Amino acid sequence: MAMNKTLLATLLATSLSAQASESFVVQDIQIEGLQRVALGAALLNMPVRVGDEIDQQDIAEIIRSLYASGNFEDIQVLRENDVLIARVTERPTIASISFSGNSAIKDEQLEQNLDASSVRKGEALDRTTLSSIEKGLEDFYYSVGKYNAQVQAVVTPLPRNRADLKFVFTEGVSAKIEQINFLGNEAFSDQELLNRFNLNVNVAWWNFLADDKYQKQVLAGDLEALRSFYYDRGYLKFQLDSTQVAISPDKKGVYITLGLDEGEPYTIDQVKFRGDLIGKQAEFNALVPFKPGDTYNGSEVTRLEEGIKRILGEAGYAYPQVTTMPEFDDENQQVSLVVNVESGNRIYVRDIRFTGNNSTKDEVLRREMRQMEGSWLNSQSIETGKNRLNRLGFFETVDVQTVRVPGSEDQVDLVYNVKEANSGSINFGVGYGTESGVSFQVGLQQDNFLGTGNRVGVSAMMNDYQKNVSLDYRDPYWNLDGVSLAGSIFYNEFEASEAGIIDYTNESYGTSVTWGFPFDELNRFEFGVGYTHNNIGNVPTYDQAQRFARSIGQGDQNELRTDDFDVNLSWTRNNLNRGFFPTAGNHQRAFVKVTVPGSDAKYFKAQYDVRQYFPLTEKHDFSLLMRGRLGYGNGYGTTGDSDNILPFYENYYAGGFTTLRGFRSNTAGPRAVYSNFNGSCGNNGCVTATDDSVGGNAIALASLELIVPTPFASDEMRGQLRTSVFVDAASVWDTEFFYDSTVSERYYYDYSDWTNYRASYGVALQWMSPMGPLVFSLAKPLKDFDGDDDEFFTFTIGRTF
């Protein structure tokens, strides 16, 4: 019998053959052209089986089913006698994916986008999907103002039905905003409204928050800010009637026209509450920021709603609904506010869990909690627990989630998720100055020893001016009441001349014990006792040092020995939003130390330090840091005929990364003065001054630092980097210095005058590296004195602000 092939259908023609074909019973099914796809898998996608009677409509369904499998780009269905033959061309397999020309979108983001569309290496290539991806990417570029952008998917065939896929980007430049026009505004000028926009025209270089490149998302935020601007000034019926964005013919310029309906300002008639007030109406009334006759303010209404939610949250109502509905009196231009409160169910905490603490023990986190299991949920206690974890300094990030308990309407679990930071640090510093050369130091500290939350520090430093061995230990929870216990033992050899100070040596050793007592969540007091032995060699002969030697009865000697016992008291208030790169809050510490009677040196020292962070943006990516220090020390009582003064080896100094950047460590301050009465200078003697730094008994430091996002840093790295621009100022003076205005010396001036300050400016970069915090700074003096050593570049490991 003659073989007769009849073409039934082809996908390429997108329709069935015009030739009519009568139905038949399928005796066999064959699929030709399979390479990657298994025969069994292809047969499963066919809606017919051997023995079925099929017609033209069934064949169309076969084509649709095979094509829907996503494996084929060309399908033909034929009949040979009673055998059904499907001739297919498989889609090529993606061998590789690459990108070219993309700078606005990172490769990682593109890969995630493609993966979500099932376009990945090893999968079949769907050209229709590529078209939608091309359009989606171009739409993204249009939304950020790049109207000339083009995205093309280039497919390169390879042997064995494979293909290379390459996305070629032509991004172009962002369209610049040429003009922003307002129509319908009478109460406020165009400039007043433009000042509220991040998108703007002719942006000045110092306005770093503004942008003259068009972006759709930024415009949406600006429009919302415009609404808030009017609502905050009483224009409760303000409407944005139209938003028109026109593009210039070359697609490089954008003209924005906004049609406004301002309405009239409304004043407040009254504020009423209704709903489930749970007996808190008096507290709600205290939050109302309006009096009758006040102008309506949308931001104040939002704060009122948030305050009500906070009160409810502290009482265990975790999911309250608070809405404010206005009732208008258009005749009198007044509005009554009806605040509807739906408190919902009171929620209890079943369990508190911690995740991410791979090294830190559970109990270290749990003891910082103020929310108790089994009690009602208190939003303030939850936030306090989060803040306390942040202030530990053990974690880069701390997040808390409230998870409903399945099957329960009034129970939740709290899950604190932490990302551990490197709590250990190697204290290694390198500095270079124009006169100081290279210096370095090294040490080791572990703030979270073995995950216990205890601090252990071991330091064995050796450099040009110091040899030091010390052991420090601190247990922040020595007992269940939160009393801490700390202790230290040290041995130190100090060569002052190599540290930028006048030449003397000090071999000292000692120990101390400190107890800490929490006062409340923010304040803490510490009390300590200590012992220090000092063996001063090569006692300097300058006036300030000799006055101290005479005060303890050891004048005109080349060696001094002192055994001093002291008591100290300190107060710390920590309100920082986190211990790791804070951006808001303040940290204050006041400290006083007094040697007890019977010590060889009778003196006291008092010091106050403060750090205040002001966030400048909602996301805290811009913050302002203000730092300050005040310190004073002096002797008390008399020894023989001499008043006791502060030992010269306890003096304050300025210069270096922690006090005054741009100056070499310890070199900014009073100089050594020598009085000569041997007759060679006449009956009145003579006074000479050198450039040797000797410090003073009083200090004042101030620093202003603008924290900015680190340029070119990825989102992942920005949490580990901090970039800032700073101005430092410092004054060190000696209140016991007697100034002789008749002396004319190069390095001689009134060292008792606190207004003789130094100042510097520069930039700094801090990085929380795997080995600990690294700090780089470049600084130049703004004001200095003759003999000061400047230090342009410093590099330090182990300390951050």
C-alpha positions in Angstrom: 0.0 0.0 0.0 1.4 3.4 -0.9 2.8 5.5 1.9 0.8 8.7 2.3 2.1 11.6 4.6 -0.4 14.3 5.4 0.8 17.5 7.1 -1.8 18.1 9.8 -0.4 21.2 11.6 2.7 23.3 12.1 3.6 25.8 14.8 5.4 28.0 12.5 2.3 28.6 10.4 0.4 29.3 13.7 -2.6 27.5 12.3 -3.7 24.1 11.1 -3.2 23.1 7.5 -5.9 24.2 5.2 -6.1 20.6 4.0 -9.0 18.9 5.7 -8.1 15.8 7.6 -10.6 13.2 8.8 -10.3 11.7 12.3 -8.4 8.5 12.9 -7.5 6.1 15.6 -3.9 6.4 16.8 -2.0 3.1 16.6 1.4 4.6 17.5 3.0 7.8 18.6 6.5 8.9 17.5 8.4 12.1 18.5 11.4 13.1 16.3 14.1 15.6 17.0 14.6 15.0 20.7 18.1 15.6 22.1 18.0 16.9 25.7 14.3 16.0 26.5 13.6 12.4 27.4 11.0 10.6 25.2 9.0 9.7 28.3 8.9 13.3 29.5 7.7 14.4 26.0 5.0 11.7 25.9 3.7 12.8 29.3 3.1 16.3 27.8 0.9 14.9 25.0 -2.8 14.9 25.7 -3.4 11.7 23.6 -2.6 8.1 24.0 -2.4 5.1 21.6 -6.0 3.9 20.8 -7.5 7.4 21.0 -9.5 8.7 18.1 -8.3 12.2 17.3 -9.3 15.0 14.9 -8.0 18.4 13.8 -9.0 20.0 17.1 -7.1 17.3 19.1 -4.0 18.0 17.0 -4.2 21.7 17.9 -4.3 20.7 21.5 -1.2 18.5 21.1 0.7 21.5 19.7 -0.4 23.8 22.6 0.5 21.1 25.2 4.0 20.5 23.8 4.7 24.2 23.5 3.5 24.8 27.0 6.1 22.4 28.3 8.7 25.1 27.5 11.1 22.7 25.9 10.4 23.4 22.2 10.5 26.3 19.9 9.2 24.6 16.7 6.6 21.8 16.6 5.1 20.0 13.6 2.5 17.3 13.8 2.1 14.8 11.0 0.2 11.5 10.2 1.7 8.5 8.5 -1.1 6.1 8.0 -2.4 5.6 11.6 0.9 6.7 13.2 1.0 10.2 14.9 4.4 11.8 14.4 5.5 15.0 16.3 8.6 16.6 14.8 10.1 19.0 17.2 13.0 21.5 17.4 14.2 21.8 21.0 15.0 25.1 22.6 18.7 25.5 23.1 20.2 25.1 26.5 21.7 28.2 28.1 25.5 27.5 28.4 26.5 30.9 29.9 25.0 34.3 30.9 27.0 37.5 30.8 26.5 41.2 30.9 28.1 44.1 29.2 27.8 47.9 29.6 25.7 47.9 32.8 26.8 50.3 35.6 23.5 51.4 37.1 22.5 47.8 37.8 25.0 45.3 39.4 25.5 41.8 37.9 24.2 40.3 41.1 20.9 42.1 40.8 20.6 41.1 37.2 21.3 37.5 38.0 18.6 37.5 40.7 16.1 39.0 38.3 16.9 36.4 35.6 16.7 33.6 38.1 13.2 34.8 39.2 12.2 34.4 35.5 13.8 30.9 35.3 16.5 32.2 33.0 19.6 30.5 34.3 22.5 28.4 33.2 21.4 24.9 32.2 17.8 25.8 31.5 16.1 26.0 28.1 16.2 29.3 26.3 12.8 31.0 25.9 13.0 33.9 23.5 9.7 35.3 24.4 10.8 35.6 28.0 13.9 37.4 26.8 11.7 40.0 25.2 9.8 40.7 28.4 13.1 40.9 30.3 14.5 43.4 27.8 11.4 45.6 28.2 11.4 45.3 32.0 15.0 46.5 32.2 14.4 49.4 29.8 11.4 50.4 31.9 13.7 50.5 34.9 16.1 52.8 33.2 13.2 55.0 32.1 12.1 55.3 35.8 15.6 56.7 36.7 15.6 59.1 33.8 17.7 57.3 31.3 15.4 57.6 28.3 18.1 56.7 25.7 18.8 53.4 27.4 18.6 50.2 25.4 18.9 46.5 26.4 19.5 43.8 23.9 19.7 40.0 24.6 22.3 38.5 22.2 22.0 34.8 21.6 25.1 33.0 20.2 24.4 29.4 19.0 26.9 26.7 20.2 27.4 23.1 19.2 25.1 20.4 20.7 22.1 22.8 20.7 23.5 25.1 23.3 23.7 28.9 23.3 25.5 31.8 25.0 23.3 34.5 26.3 24.7 38.0 26.6 22.8 41.1 27.7 24.2 44.3 26.1 23.3 47.5 27.9 23.5 51.0 26.4 22.6 53.1 29.4 23.2 56.6 28.2 22.9 59.6 30.6 20.1 60.5 33.0 17.8 63.2 31.8 18.4 66.5 33.6 15.5 68.4 35.1 15.2 71.6 33.1 12.2 73.1 34.8 9.6 72.4 37.6 6.4 74.4 37.3 3.6 74.8 39.7 0.1 75.8 38.7 -2.6 76.9 41.1 -0.4 77.8 44.1 -1.3 81.1 45.7 -0.5 80.7 49.4 3.1 79.7 48.8 5.6 80.7 46.2 7.3 78.3 43.7 10.6 78.6 45.6 9.0 77.7 48.9 7.6 74.5 47.4 10.8 73.7 45.5 12.7 73.9 48.7 10.8 70.7 49.9 11.9 68.7 46.8 14.9 66.4 46.5 14.5 66.7 42.7 15.4 70.2 41.8 16.8 72.5 39.1 20.4 74.0 39.2 21.4 72.1 42.3 24.2 73.9 44.2 27.3 71.8 45.0 26.8 72.0 48.7 23.2 70.8 48.6 24.2 67.1 48.7 20.7 65.9 49.5 19.2 67.3 46.2 19.5 65.9 42.7 18.9 67.5 39.3 18.6 64.1 37.5 15.1 62.9 37.1 14.0 59.7 38.9 10.4 58.6 39.0 10.6 57.2 42.6 12.2 60.3 43.9 9.4 62.4 42.3 6.8 60.2 44.0 8.5 60.9 47.4 8.7 64.7 46.6 5.0 64.7 45.8 4.2 63.1 49.2 6.4 65.7 50.9 4.4 68.4 49.1 1.2 67.0 50.4 2.7 66.8 54.0 3.8 70.4 53.6 0.3 71.6 52.9 -1.3 69.3 55.5 1.1 70.6 58.2 -0.1 74.1 57.5 -3.8 73.4 57.8 -4.6 72.9 54.1 -6.6 69.7 54.8 -8.3 69.6 51.5 -5.2 70.1 49.4 -5.3 68.2 46.1 -2.7 67.4 43.5 -4.8 67.6 40.4 -2.3 66.7 37.8 1.3 65.6 37.3 2.8 66.0 33.8 6.3 64.9 32.9 7.5 66.0 29.4 10.7 64.9 27.8 12.7 67.0 25.4 13.2 65.7 21.8 16.8 64.6 22.5 15.6 62.8 25.7 18.1 64.6 27.8 15.8 67.1 29.5 12.7 66.7 31.6 10.0 69.4 32.3 7.7 68.7 35.2 4.3 70.5 35.6 2.2 70.1 38.8 -1.4 71.3 39.0 -2.4 72.1 42.6 -5.7 72.9 44.3 -4.6 74.4 47.6 -8.0 74.8 49.3 -8.2 76.9 52.5 -6.5 76.4 55.9 -8.6 74.8 58.7 -8.4 75.4 62.4 -9.2 72.8 65.1 -12.6 72.9 66.8 -12.2 69.9 69.1 -10.5 66.5 69.4 -12.7 63.6 70.4 -11.9 59.9 71.2 -14.1 56.9 70.7 -13.8 53.2 70.6 -12.1 50.9 73.1 -10.1 53.3 75.2 -9.2 50.6 77.9 -9.4 53.3 80.7 -6.5 55.3 79.1 -8.5 58.4 77.9 -6.7 60.7 80.4 -3.4 59.6 79.0 -4.7 60.0 75.4 -5.9 63.5 76.2 -2.5 64.5 77.5 -1.0 63.7 74.1 -3.4 66.0 72.2 -1.1 68.7 70.7 -4.0 71.1 69.7 -6.1 73.7 71.5 -9.3 75.0 69.9 -8.3 77.6 67.3 -4.9 76.0 66.5 -4.1 75.5 62.8 -4.5 71.8 61.7 -1.1 70.0 61.4 -0.9 66.6 59.8 2.4 65.7 61.4 1.1 66.4 64.8 -1.9 64.1 64.1 0.4 61.3 63.1 2.4 61.8 66.3 -0.8 61.7 68.3 -1.7 58.4 66.6 1.7 57.0 67.2 1.6 58.1 70.9 -1.7 56.3 71.4 -0.3 53.1 69.8 2.8 53.4 72.1 0.6 53.6 75.2 -1.5 50.6 74.0 1.7 48.7 73.1 3.1 49.2 76.5 -0.1 47.8 78.0 0.1 44.6 75.9 -2.1 45.6 73.0 0.3 44.8 70.2 -1.9 45.3 67.2 -4.1 48.4 67.8 -5.8 50.3 65.0 -5.9 54.1 65.5 -7.5 56.2 62.8 -8.3 59.9 62.8 -11.4 61.1 60.9 -12.0 64.8 60.2 -15.5 66.4 60.5 -15.5 69.6 58.5 -17.3 72.8 59.2 -16.7 74.5 55.9 -18.6 77.6 56.8 -16.2 78.5 59.7 -13.2 76.7 58.2 -12.9 74.5 61.2 -12.4 70.8 61.6 -13.2 68.4 64.5 -10.9 65.4 64.8 -12.5 62.1 65.8 -9.8 59.6 66.9 -11.1 56.1 66.7 -9.3 53.5 68.8 -9.5 49.8 68.3 -7.2 48.2 70.9 -7.7 44.6 69.8 -6.7 41.6 72.0 -4.2 41.9 74.8 -1.2 39.9 73.8 1.1 37.8 76.0 4.6 36.6 75.3 5.0 32.8 75.3 8.6 32.4 74.4 11.7 34.6 73.7 14.3 33.1 71.3 17.6 34.2 69.9 19.1 33.4 66.5 22.5 34.2 64.9 24.4 34.1 68.2 26.8 31.4 67.1 29.6 32.4 69.6 27.7 34.3 72.3 25.9 32.2 74.8 22.2 32.5 75.1 22.3 33.7 78.7 24.4 36.7 77.7 21.6 37.9 75.5 18.8 36.8 77.8 20.1 38.8 80.7 19.7 42.0 78.7 16.0 41.4 78.2 13.4 43.6 79.9 10.4 41.8 78.4 9.5 38.7 80.5 8.1 35.5 79.2 4.6 34.8 80.4 3.7 38.5 80.9 1.9 40.8 78.5 3.8 42.2 75.6 5.3 45.6 76.3 6.6 47.4 73.2 8.9 49.6 75.3 10.5 46.7 77.0 11.0 45.0 73.7 12.8 48.0 72.3 14.8 48.4 75.5 16.1 44.8 75.1 17.0 45.6 71.5 18.9 48.7 72.5 20.8 46.9 75.3 21.9 44.2 72.9 23.1 46.9 70.5 25.1 48.7 73.2 27.0 45.5 74.1 29.1 46.0 71.0 29.1 42.3 70.2 26.7 42.6 67.3 26.7 44.4 63.9 22.9 44.3 63.7 20.0 43.4 66.0 16.5 42.8 64.8 13.4 41.6 66.7 10.3 40.0 65.3 6.9 39.4 66.9 5.7 36.0 65.7 2.1 34.9 66.4 1.6 31.5 68.0 -0.4 29.3 65.6 -3.8 28.5 67.0 -3.7 31.3 69.6 -5.2 34.8 69.3 -3.4 36.3 72.3 0.1 34.8 72.3 3.2 35.7 70.5 6.9 34.6 70.4 9.7 37.2 70.3 12.6 36.3 68.0 15.8 38.4 68.3 18.0 37.9 65.3 21.6 39.1 65.7 24.6 39.3 63.4 27.8 38.9 65.5 30.6 41.4 65.1 34.2 40.7 65.7 34.3 41.4 69.4 38.1 40.7 69.6 40.6 43.2 68.3 44.3 43.5 67.7 45.4 46.9 68.8 47.9 47.8 66.2 48.7 51.4 65.2 50.9 52.9 62.6 51.4 56.6 62.2 53.5 58.9 60.1 54.4 62.5 60.8 56.6 65.0 59.1 58.8 65.0 62.2 57.7 62.0 64.1 58.4 59.4 61.4 56.8 55.9 61.8 55.5 54.6 65.1 53.4 51.4 65.9 52.0 49.5 68.9 50.3 46.1 69.3 47.9 44.5 71.8 45.0 42.0 72.1 41.5 42.3 73.6 38.5 40.1 73.6 35.2 41.8 74.7 33.1 38.6 74.5 35.5 36.0 75.9 34.3 32.5 74.9 30.8 33.9 74.4 30.3 34.8 78.1 30.1 38.5 77.6 33.1 38.9 79.8 36.0 41.1 78.7 39.6 39.8 78.8 42.4 41.9 77.6 46.1 41.0 77.4 48.5 43.6 76.2 52.3 43.2 75.6 53.4 46.3 73.8 56.8 47.3 72.8 57.8 50.3 70.8 60.3 53.2 70.9 58.9 54.7 74.1 57.0 52.0 75.9 57.2 48.4 77.2 53.9 47.3 78.8 52.4 44.1 80.0 48.8 44.2 81.4 46.0 41.9 82.1 42.4 43.2 82.3 39.2 41.3 83.2 35.6 42.4 83.5 32.5 40.5 84.4 29.4 42.7 83.6 27.1 40.4 85.6 29.1 39.5 88.7 25.8 38.9 90.5 22.2 38.7 89.5 21.5 42.3 90.4 23.8 43.4 87.6 26.8 44.4 89.7 29.9 44.2 87.6 33.4 43.3 88.8 36.6 44.3 87.0 40.3 44.1 87.8 43.6 44.8 86.2 47.3 44.2 86.8 50.0 46.0 84.8 53.7 46.6 84.5 55.0 49.5 82.4 58.3 51.0 81.3 57.9 54.4 79.7 60.5 56.5 77.9 59.0 60.0 77.7 61.4 61.5 75.2 60.4 59.0 72.6 56.7 59.8 73.1 57.0 63.4 72.2 57.4 64.5 75.9 60.4 65.9 77.7 63.0 63.2 78.6 62.4 61.1 81.7 61.7 57.4 82.4 59.0 55.8 84.5 59.0 52.2 85.6 55.6 51.5 87.2 53.4 48.6 88.2 50.1 48.3 90.0 46.7 46.8 90.3 43.0 47.9 90.6 39.6 46.5 91.4 36.3 48.1 90.3 32.7 47.4 91.1 29.9 48.7 88.9 26.3 49.4 90.0 23.4 50.0 87.6 21.1 52.8 88.5 18.6 52.4 85.7 18.6 51.4 82.0 20.9 54.3 81.0 22.9 55.2 84.1 25.7 53.3 85.8 28.0 54.1 88.7 31.4 52.5 89.4 33.6 52.5 92.5 37.2 51.3 92.5 40.4 51.2 94.5 43.9 51.0 93.1 47.6 50.9 93.9 50.4 52.3 91.7 54.2 52.3 92.3 56.2 54.8 90.2 59.9 54.8 89.9 60.9 58.0 88.0 64.4 58.1 86.6 66.3 60.9 85.0 64.0 63.4 86.8 63.6 66.4 84.5 65.0 69.7 85.7 62.4 72.0 84.2 60.5 74.2 86.6 57.2 72.4 86.5 58.7 69.0 87.3 61.0 70.4 90.1 58.0 72.0 91.8 56.4 68.6 92.1 59.6 67.0 93.3 59.9 69.6 96.0 56.3 69.2 97.0 56.8 65.6 98.0 60.1 66.3 99.7 62.3 64.7 96.9 63.7 67.8 95.2 67.1 68.0 93.5 67.2 64.2 93.1 67.7 62.3 89.9 65.2 59.6 90.9 61.7 59.8 92.4 59.8 56.9 94.0 56.1 57.1 94.8 53.6 54.6 96.2 50.1 55.8 95.7 46.7 54.3 96.8 43.7 55.8 95.2 39.9 55.6 95.2 37.9 56.5 92.2 34.2 57.0 91.3 32.7 57.2 87.9 29.2 57.8 86.3 28.3 56.6 82.8 25.2 57.3 80.9 24.8 55.4 77.6 21.9 56.3 75.4 23.5 55.4 72.0 21.3 53.6 69.6 23.9 50.9 69.2 27.4 50.1 70.4 28.7 49.4 66.8 29.0 52.6 64.7 26.2 54.6 66.5 24.2 57.2 64.6 21.9 58.6 67.3 22.0 59.2 71.1 24.7 60.2 73.5 27.3 58.7 75.7 28.6 60.6 78.8 31.1 59.7 81.4 32.4 61.6 84.5 35.3 60.3 86.4 37.2 61.4 89.6 40.3 59.8 91.2 41.8 60.8 94.5 44.9 59.4 96.2 44.3 58.7 99.8 46.2 60.4 102.7 49.4 58.5 103.3 50.2 58.2 99.6 53.4 59.9 98.5 51.7 62.0 95.9 48.5 63.7 97.1 46.4 64.7 94.2 43.1 64.4 92.4 41.9 64.2 88.8 38.5 64.8 87.4 37.3 64.3 83.8 34.1 64.5 81.8 33.6 63.0 78.3 30.6 63.3 76.1 29.6 62.1 72.6 26.4 63.2 71.0 25.1 61.9 67.6 22.5 63.8 65.7 20.9 61.9 62.7 20.4 64.3 59.8 18.3 62.0 57.6 15.6 59.4 58.3 17.8 56.5 57.3 20.7 57.8 59.5 23.1 57.7 56.6 24.1 61.3 57.4 24.8 62.0 61.1 26.6 64.7 63.1 28.9 63.7 65.9 29.9 66.2 68.6 32.6 65.1 71.0 33.9 67.0 74.1 36.2 66.5 77.1 36.9 68.6 80.1 39.7 67.5 82.6 41.3 69.0 85.6 43.8 67.8 88.2 45.8 69.3 91.1 47.3 68.5 94.4 45.6 68.9 97.8 47.1 69.8 101.1 50.8 70.6 101.8 54.0 68.8 102.4 56.3 70.9 104.6 56.2 74.4 103.2 55.1 73.4 99.7 51.6 73.1 98.3 51.0 69.7 96.6 50.5 69.8 92.9 49.6 67.3 90.2 52.5 65.0 89.4 54.0 65.8 86.0 53.7 62.2 84.9 49.9 62.5 85.4 49.6 65.6 83.1 47.1 65.9 80.3 48.4 66.0 76.7 46.8 66.7 73.3 47.8 65.4 69.9 47.1 62.1 68.2 44.0 60.2 67.0 42.1 60.2 70.2 42.5 63.9 71.1 43.7 66.1 68.2 44.2 64.6 64.8 46.8 66.4 62.6 49.2 66.7 65.5 51.7 64.1 66.7 50.7 62.4 69.9 51.3 64.4 73.1 53.0 67.3 71.4 50.4 70.1 71.5 50.5 72.0 74.8 52.8 73.7 77.3 56.6 73.5 76.9 59.4 72.9 79.4 60.6 76.1 81.1 64.0 76.5 82.9 64.9 79.2 85.4 68.6 79.8 85.9 69.7 81.5 89.1 73.5 80.6 89.0 74.5 84.3 88.5 75.3 84.1 84.8 72.0 85.8 84.0 72.2 88.6 86.6 70.7 89.0 90.0 67.1 88.2 88.8 68.1 85.1 86.9 66.8 84.2 83.5 64.1 82.0 82.0 64.5 79.8 78.9 61.9 77.7 77.1 62.3 74.7 74.8 60.1 72.8 72.3 59.8 69.8 74.7 56.2 69.0 75.5 55.3 68.7 79.2 51.5 68.8 79.2 49.3 70.5 81.8 46.8 69.9 84.6 43.8 71.0 82.6 42.4 70.0 79.2 39.5 70.9 76.9 38.7 69.0 73.7 36.0 69.6 71.1 35.3 67.8 67.8 32.7 68.3 65.2 32.3 65.3 62.7 30.0 64.9 59.8 29.4 61.2 59.1 28.6 60.6 55.4 27.9 57.4 53.3 31.1 55.8 52.2 31.5 56.5 48.4 31.6 53.5 46.1 30.9 51.1 49.0 28.3 48.3 48.4 25.2 48.1 50.5 26.7 45.1 52.4 29.9 46.9 53.2 28.3 50.2 54.3 27.4 48.6 57.6 31.1 47.9 58.2 32.5 51.3 57.0 32.2 54.8 58.3 33.5 57.9 56.5 33.6 61.3 58.1 34.8 64.9 57.7 35.9 66.5 61.0 37.2 69.6 62.7 39.1 69.1 66.0 40.1 71.6 68.6 42.1 71.2 71.8 43.6 73.3 74.6 45.9 72.0 77.3 47.0 74.5 80.0 48.8 74.6 83.4 46.8 76.6 86.0 49.8 76.6 88.3 52.1 78.2 85.8 53.5 81.7 86.6 53.7 83.7 83.4 56.4 86.4 83.1 55.4 88.8 80.4 59.0 90.2 80.3 60.4 87.0 78.9 60.9 86.9 75.2 61.6 83.4 74.1 60.7 81.5 70.9 58.6 78.8 72.6 57.5 80.8 75.6 53.9 82.0 76.1 51.3 82.0 78.8 50.8 78.3 79.4 48.1 79.1 82.0 45.8 80.7 79.4 43.2 78.2 78.1 42.5 80.2 75.0 45.9 79.1 73.5 44.2 76.3 71.6 45.1 74.2 68.6 42.8 73.1 65.8 42.8 70.8 62.7 40.5 69.5 60.0 40.5 66.4 57.9 38.8 63.2 56.8 38.6 59.8 58.4 37.6 56.3 57.4 36.8 53.5 59.9 36.4 49.9 58.9 35.4 47.0 61.1 37.8 44.5 59.6 38.1 40.8 60.6 41.1 41.7 62.8 39.3 44.6 64.5 38.5 48.2 63.8 40.8 50.0 61.4 40.9 53.8 61.3 42.6 55.9 58.7 42.7 59.7 58.9 44.2 62.6 56.9 44.4 65.9 58.8 46.0 69.3 58.5 46.4 71.9 61.3 44.2 75.0 61.2 45.9 76.7 64.1 49.2 75.6 65.7 52.1 77.0 67.7 55.8 77.1 67.1 57.3 73.8 68.0 54.1 71.7 67.4 54.7 68.5 65.4 52.1 67.9 62.7 51.1 64.5 61.6 49.3 64.3 58.2 48.4 60.6 58.1 47.5 58.2 60.9 46.5 54.5 60.7 45.2 52.8 63.8 43.7 49.4 64.6 41.6 48.9 67.7 39.6 52.1 68.3 36.6 53.7 66.8 34.2 56.6 67.6 
